[in-house]
Amino acid sequence: MDTLRTRSLLHQITLASRVSTRSTICRNRMFHPSKVNADLVAPPDPISNLRPILYENSSNTPIVPNVRHPYSLSEFTPAAVDADGDYELQFKLLRQQLDSFNQGFWTDSNTRFYAAKTAVLESLPSTITAREKEEALSTFYLQWLMQENERTMLYTNEWRRRNFQLISLSFKVYMQRWRNKISSQP
């Protein structure tokens, strides 16, 4: 009987020590003062259906993709730019411009699609059956895809071109960080 009580008591002490250690660890994590450096994903946009990315170091002003800026990043050669942040800044700007380009295309495309779909639905007589409505929408979807095919292909090609630029620039950022890390070691 005493051994059973002793085991039970030892078990309770062990559990209590584990719980106190866990709670200490959790409290340390909760009150840790370091800043979280991460990009966040926002809820989906109601028009474009894309989830915008909120970058941790960006300002609240959105980047407008087609506005001409007095300076171009292509004007600066790697030798003329500071070795610490040239590729990284270009990467961040290009990434935000690509996201803005993507968001703009799908917002415009979906706005036009829903307006055309509403126009088709409003042009149908009120006495139409559900099957006839489905056939009318099926015809509309086919016409819409044929009408938008060239525009979508141009968008896709441009998106791929910009995405490839972004991937190659991210490789340059990685190599630059690696070179800086190697050169800073004694």
N, C-alpha and C positions, 0 to 999 in steps of 0.2 A: 504494500500500500504506500509506504514511504517512497519507494522508488518511482511509483507512478506519479506522486505529487511532485517529486523532485524533477522528473522529466517534464511535467507540465509547466512547472515554474521556470525551468531552463528554456523551454520552448517560448514562453511568454517574454522572457528577458531578451532572447535572440530576436524575436519579432519586433519588440520595442526598439532595440538598437538599430535594426534595419530601417524601420519607419523613421526614426529620428535622423538617420543618415540621409535617407531619401528626401525628407522634408528640408534638410539643410541644403542639399544639392539643389532642390527646386527653388528654394528661396534665393540662393546665390544666382541662379539663372534668371529668376524674375527681376532681380534688382541689379543686374549687371549693367554698368554704365556705358558699355560700348555701343556705338551706332550700328544699326544693321545696314549694310551696303548691298542693296538688291533692287532690282527693277520689279515693279508690281504690275499685275494684270488687272485691268478694270472690268467691270461688268460689260456685257455686249452692248454695242451701240444699237439703238432701236431701228435705225434706217439701214446701216451697212451690215449689220449682224456680225461685225468684227469686234473682238475684244482688244481695245487699245492698251498699249503698254505705257505705264507711267514710269519714266526713267528717274532714277534716284538723284541725279545731278542736274536735271533740266529745270528750266524755269517754267512758270505756268503759262507762258505764251506759246501757242502752237507754232510750228514751223510751217510756213506756206511754201509748197514745193515749186511753184512756177514764178516766184518773184525773183527778178534779177538783182543780184547783189553786186556792189562795186568791186569786190574782190572774189576771185575764184581760187579754190584750193589747188587747182591744177597749175596756177601761176607760180607756186612756190616749189622749188626743187628741194629734195631732202637735205641737201647741204645748207640751204638758206634758212631752214626752219630749225628751231630748238630741238635737240636730240631727245629731250625728255617727253615731249607730248605731241610731236607732229603727226604721226600715224594714228595715235589714239584719238586726238581731236577730230581728224578727218573721218575716222571710223564712227565716232559718236554722231557726227553731223549727217553722214551718209545713211546711217541706220535710221535716224529720225526722219530724214527725207523720204526714204523708202517706205516707212510706215505711213507717212502722210500721203504719199502717192497712192498707196494701196487703199487707204481709207477714203480718199477722194474719189477714186474710180468706183468703188463699190457703193458709196453713198449716191453718186450720180446715177449709176446703173440701176440700183434698186428703186430710186425715186421715179425714174422714167418707167421702169417695169410696172410698179404699182399703179402709176397714173394710167398707163395704157390698159392694164387689166381692169381697172375700175371703169374706164371708158367702154370696154367691151361688155362688161357686166351690165352697165346702165343702158346700153343699146339693145339689150335683149328684151323681148316683150315679157310682161309679168306673168303671162299664162304658160310660160315655157316649162317643160318637165325637167326633172333632175338629170335625166339622160341627155337631153338636148343641151342643157347647160354644160355638162361635162364635155360633150362633143365640141361645143363652141370654144370652151377653154382649151381643149386639146389642140384645136386649129390655131388658136391664138399663141399657145406655147411654141408650136412648130414654126409659125411665122416669126415670132420673137427671136428664136434661136437662129434662124436663117438671116434675119435682119442684123442681129448683133454679132454674127460670126466674125466679120472682118475687124470690128472694133475690139472684140475680145482677144483675137489673135495678136493685134498690135499691142494691147495691154500686156498680154502674156510674154511676148518677146521683150518688151521694155522692162518688165518686172524681172525676167530672167537675166537680162544684161546687167541691171542694177544689182541684183542679188549676187551675181558672179563677182562684180566689183567689190561688194561688201565682203564676200568670202576671201578674196585675195588680200583685201586690206586687213582683215582680221588675222590672216597669216603673218602679214608684216608687223602688226601690233605684237603678236606672240613672239616673233623673232626679235623685235626691238626689246621687249621685256627680258627675254632670255639673254641678249647681249648685255643689257644693263646689269642684270643679276651676276653674270660672269665677270664683268669688269669691276663690279663693286666688291668682289671677294678678294681677300688679301693673298 
